[in-house]
Amino acid sequence: MDEGLTPIIQVPDVAINKTFKQTLKDQYYKHQLELEITIGTKLWVTRDKMVEFMVNVINEINDVSTKTLMIQDTFKYCGLNPWSTASSLEAFTEHLDNLEKNNVLNA
């Protein structure tokens, strides 16, 4: 990861990446169970099937995030809640300032 990207990707990393990866693995394992597999053969997943898995995962995450406060809670957890008082507000202001200074983002 390039230097200075932590404030940009911290919330999605904490909120989404782990959930996305695990749900994608679950989709893959479910797919495996539906196949007739013989020992020693490789299992190939088509690009279309992989895209289908990803779309299903994204839809599931979106469904959960609209029914819960998952993303909002992650901003709080990371200390980046702009509506909070004291340290969280300072952390969010610092986060916004760091975005302006980030060379990768400016590029």
Backbone as CSV, one residue per row, in Angstrom:
resi,resn,N_x,N_y,N_z,CA_x,CA_y,CA_z,C_x,C_y,C_z
1,MET,0.844,-1.168,0.000,0.000,0.000,0.000,0.893,1.235,0.000
2,ASP,0.507,2.223,-0.779,1.277,3.455,-0.840,1.153,4.222,0.472
3,GLU,2.181,4.982,0.765,2.213,5.770,1.985,1.083,6.803,1.984
4,GLY,0.451,6.988,3.134,-0.565,8.020,3.283,-1.969,7.600,2.888
5,LEU,-2.184,6.341,2.541,-3.519,5.911,2.128,-4.377,5.405,3.280
6,THR,-3.787,5.182,4.451,-4.553,4.648,5.573,-5.800,5.464,5.872
7,PRO,-5.741,6.797,5.945,-6.964,7.531,6.250,-8.033,7.396,5.165
8,ILE,-7.611,7.078,3.949,-8.567,6.972,2.853,-9.253,5.609,2.859
9,ILE,-8.495,4.564,3.127,-9.072,3.230,2.994,-9.376,2.543,4.319
10,GLN,-9.142,3.182,5.449,-9.337,2.527,6.738,-10.782,2.074,6.947
11,VAL,-11.754,2.941,6.720,-13.150,2.583,6.948,-13.611,1.465,6.016
12,PRO,-13.388,1.565,4.694,-13.814,0.436,3.863,-13.078,-0.853,4.189
13,ASP,-11.823,-0.744,4.580,-11.065,-1.937,4.918,-11.677,-2.622,6.132
14,VAL,-11.990,-1.848,7.152,-12.557,-2.405,8.378,-13.994,-2.867,8.151
15,ALA,-14.777,-2.086,7.428,-16.211,-2.380,7.291,-16.527,-3.415,6.228
16,ILE,-15.827,-3.382,5.117,-16.266,-4.151,3.960,-15.339,-5.292,3.571
17,ASN,-14.053,-5.069,3.528,-13.144,-6.058,2.942,-13.255,-7.447,3.568
18,LYS,-13.220,-7.527,4.901,-13.299,-8.833,5.558,-14.638,-9.498,5.237
19,THR,-15.713,-8.735,5.340,-17.042,-9.267,5.043,-17.135,-9.701,3.592
20,PHE,-16.613,-8.883,2.673,-16.654,-9.209,1.247,-15.918,-10.517,0.976
21,LYS,-14.700,-10.623,1.492,-13.886,-11.809,1.235,-14.543,-13.075,1.796
22,GLN,-15.055,-12.982,3.026,-15.657,-14.168,3.630,-16.939,-14.566,2.905
23,THR,-17.765,-13.607,2.539,-19.006,-13.915,1.837,-18.712,-14.473,0.448
24,LEU,-17.678,-13.961,-0.211,-17.275,-14.494,-1.516,-16.812,-15.947,-1.386
25,LYS,-16.022,-16.230,-0.343,-15.603,-17.613,-0.105,-16.814,-18.506,0.137
26,ASP,-17.781,-18.012,0.894,-18.999,-18.788,1.153,-19.740,-19.098,-0.143
27,GLN,-19.812,-18.116,-1.042,-20.459,-18.327,-2.343,-19.721,-19.417,-3.128
28,TYR,-18.403,-19.360,-3.103,-17.583,-20.332,-3.822,-17.788,-21.741,-3.253
29,TYR,-17.760,-21.868,-1.929,-17.937,-23.179,-1.303,-19.332,-23.737,-1.575
30,LYS,-20.316,-22.886,-1.563,-21.682,-23.317,-1.883,-21.731,-23.838,-3.326
31,HIS,-21.059,-23.134,-4.218,-20.987,-23.560,-5.620,-20.314,-24.923,-5.737
32,GLN,-19.238,-25.136,-4.981,-18.529,-26.424,-5.001,-19.449,-27.569,-4.595
33,LEU,-20.282,-27.317,-3.592,-21.179,-28.364,-3.103,-22.218,-28.769,-4.145
34,GLU,-22.509,-27.876,-5.070,-23.499,-28.162,-6.107,-22.914,-28.954,-7.279
35,LEU,-21.602,-29.082,-7.315,-20.944,-29.775,-8.432,-20.632,-31.231,-8.089
36,GLU,-20.538,-32.028,-9.128,-20.047,-33.393,-8.950,-18.543,-33.356,-9.181
37,ILE,-17.797,-33.493,-8.113,-16.342,-33.352,-8.180,-15.707,-34.711,-7.905
38,THR,-14.723,-35.056,-8.714,-13.957,-36.269,-8.452,-12.592,-35.874,-7.904
39,ILE,-12.073,-36.723,-7.067,-10.786,-36.444,-6.417,-9.691,-36.330,-7.467
40,GLY,-8.873,-35.291,-7.307,-7.735,-35.101,-8.194,-7.994,-34.189,-9.381
41,THR,-9.231,-33.798,-9.592,-9.510,-32.887,-10.712,-9.555,-31.454,-10.210
42,LYS,-9.157,-30.559,-11.053,-9.188,-29.141,-10.706,-10.582,-28.594,-10.941
43,LEU,-10.946,-27.662,-10.101,-12.236,-27.013,-10.239,-12.008,-25.645,-10.867
44,TRP,-12.661,-25.398,-11.977,-12.546,-24.121,-12.665,-13.844,-23.358,-12.504
45,VAL,-13.727,-22.084,-12.226,-14.893,-21.216,-12.123,-14.818,-20.232,-13.274
46,THR,-15.875,-20.144,-14.041,-15.870,-19.236,-15.185,-15.884,-17.787,-14.702
47,ARG,-15.448,-16.915,-15.568,-15.467,-15.494,-15.252,-16.893,-15.030,-14.963
48,ASP,-17.846,-15.492,-15.758,-19.245,-15.114,-15.543,-19.738,-15.545,-14.167
49,LYS,-19.349,-16.752,-13.756,-19.772,-17.259,-12.442,-19.128,-16.442,-11.333
50,MET,-17.864,-16.080,-11.509,-17.168,-15.278,-10.497,-17.816,-13.897,-10.377
51,VAL,-18.161,-13.305,-11.506,-18.846,-12.004,-11.480,-20.192,-12.151,-10.782
52,GLU,-20.889,-13.247,-11.047,-22.161,-13.505,-10.374,-21.965,-13.586,-8.854
53,PHE,-20.914,-14.292,-8.420,-20.604,-14.361,-6.990,-20.408,-12.966,-6.412
54,MET,-19.610,-12.155,-7.107,-19.299,-10.809,-6.615,-20.540,-9.927,-6.536
55,VAL,-21.370,-9.993,-7.558,-22.608,-9.202,-7.546,-23.495,-9.639,-6.385
56,ASN,-23.595,-10.946,-6.155,-24.384,-11.439,-5.029,-23.851,-10.919,-3.699
57,VAL,-22.535,-10.935,-3.557,-21.906,-10.460,-2.322,-22.169,-8.965,-2.136
58,ILE,-21.987,-8.186,-3.173,-22.224,-6.739,-3.086,-23.670,-6.463,-2.720
59,ASN,-24.601,-7.164,-3.346,-26.017,-6.977,-3.024,-26.316,-7.342,-1.577
60,GLU,-25.700,-8.416,-1.098,-25.911,-8.827,0.288,-25.361,-7.783,1.263
61,ILE,-24.166,-7.278,0.993,-23.574,-6.247,1.857,-24.425,-4.982,1.830
62,ASN,-24.878,-4.580,0.650,-25.744,-3.396,0.543,-27.035,-3.593,1.318
63,ASP,-27.605,-4.790,1.237,-28.845,-5.080,1.955,-28.636,-4.966,3.466
64,VAL,-27.552,-5.548,3.956,-27.250,-5.482,5.388,-26.978,-4.043,5.820
65,SER,-26.216,-3.303,5.009,-25.835,-1.945,5.412,-27.011,-0.972,5.404
66,THR,-28.069,-1.273,4.628,-29.244,-0.391,4.663,-30.168,-0.714,5.833
67,LYS,-30.012,-1.907,6.404,-30.858,-2.310,7.533,-30.180,-2.128,8.884
68,THR,-28.891,-1.902,8.864,-28.135,-1.738,10.114,-27.314,-0.453,10.028
69,LEU,-26.589,-0.191,11.058,-25.704,0.980,11.079,-24.253,0.554,10.892
70,MET,-24.039,-0.506,10.110,-22.715,-1.090,9.944,-21.664,-0.056,9.530
71,ILE,-21.933,0.699,8.495,-20.937,1.652,7.998,-20.772,2.819,8.978
72,GLN,-21.871,3.337,9.482,-21.798,4.419,10.467,-21.004,3.976,11.692
73,ASP,-21.267,2.772,12.177,-20.544,2.257,13.332,-19.054,2.114,13.046
74,THR,-18.700,1.790,11.806,-17.292,1.652,11.452,-16.587,2.999,11.477
75,PHE,-17.266,4.055,11.013,-16.677,5.395,11.127,-16.398,5.711,12.588
76,LYS,-17.319,5.391,13.472,-17.115,5.618,14.906,-15.943,4.793,15.414
77,TYR,-15.906,3.511,15.029,-14.854,2.602,15.468,-13.476,3.110,15.058
78,CYS,-13.385,3.683,13.869,-12.107,4.189,13.354,-11.789,5.600,13.840
79,GLY,-12.686,6.173,14.635,-12.463,7.530,15.134,-12.651,8.586,14.068
80,LEU,-13.492,8.320,13.082,-13.693,9.254,11.976,-15.151,9.700,11.855
81,ASN,-15.874,9.710,12.962,-17.277,10.123,12.950,-17.360,11.651,12.996
82,PRO,-17.799,12.301,11.918,-17.819,13.763,11.898,-18.873,14.371,12.820
83,TRP,-19.840,13.587,13.293,-20.891,14.111,14.153,-20.601,13.869,15.625
84,SER,-19.492,13.245,15.892,-19.116,12.972,17.271,-18.421,14.192,17.861
85,THR,-18.197,14.160,19.142,-17.524,15.276,19.800,-16.064,14.934,20.046
86,ALA,-15.337,15.921,20.456,-13.946,15.801,20.917,-13.038,15.068,19.933
87,SER,-12.454,13.961,20.382,-11.382,13.333,19.607,-11.843,12.826,18.241
88,SER,-13.070,12.334,18.135,-13.539,11.839,16.840,-13.635,12.966,15.831
89,LEU,-14.137,14.117,16.247,-14.244,15.259,15.343,-12.862,15.732,14.927
90,GLU,-11.940,15.754,15.859,-10.568,16.140,15.525,-9.951,15.138,14.553
91,ALA,-10.204,13.854,14.786,-9.669,12.820,13.898,-10.257,12.951,12.499
92,PHE,-11.538,13.281,12.417,-12.163,13.424,11.105,-11.613,14.649,10.377
93,THR,-11.428,15.746,11.092,-10.845,16.942,10.491,-9.435,16.650,9.996
94,GLU,-8.672,15.920,10.793,-7.320,15.535,10.383,-7.378,14.636,9.145
95,HIS,-8.353,13.740,9.113,-8.547,12.865,7.953,-8.784,13.691,6.691
96,LEU,-9.662,14.683,6.765,-9.947,15.531,5.606,-8.709,16.315,5.182
97,ASP,-7.957,16.816,6.157,-6.724,17.546,5.844,-5.702,16.635,5.162
98,ASN,-5.614,15.392,5.618,-4.669,14.440,5.022,-5.043,14.101,3.588
99,LEU,-6.328,14.106,3.283,-6.750,13.833,1.905,-6.198,14.882,0.953
100,GLU,-6.176,16.128,1.382,-5.687,17.210,0.542,-4.174,17.109,0.339
101,LYS,-3.473,16.518,1.306,-2.015,16.419,1.257,-1.544,15.150,0.541
102,ASN,-2.428,14.223,0.311,-2.041,12.922,-0.214,-1.602,13.021,-1.663
103,ASN,-0.365,12.618,-1.939,0.192,12.696,-3.292,-0.511,11.744,-4.247
104,VAL,-0.856,10.551,-3.755,-1.519,9.570,-4.607,-2.889,10.097,-5.027
105,LEU,-3.626,10.655,-4.069,-4.948,11.195,-4.369,-4.853,12.390,-5.308
106,ASN,-3.868,13.235,-5.105,-3.700,14.416,-5.963,-3.313,14.033,-7.379
107,ALA,-2.647,12.898,-7.540,-2.216,12.466,-8.869,-3.435,12.091,-9.678
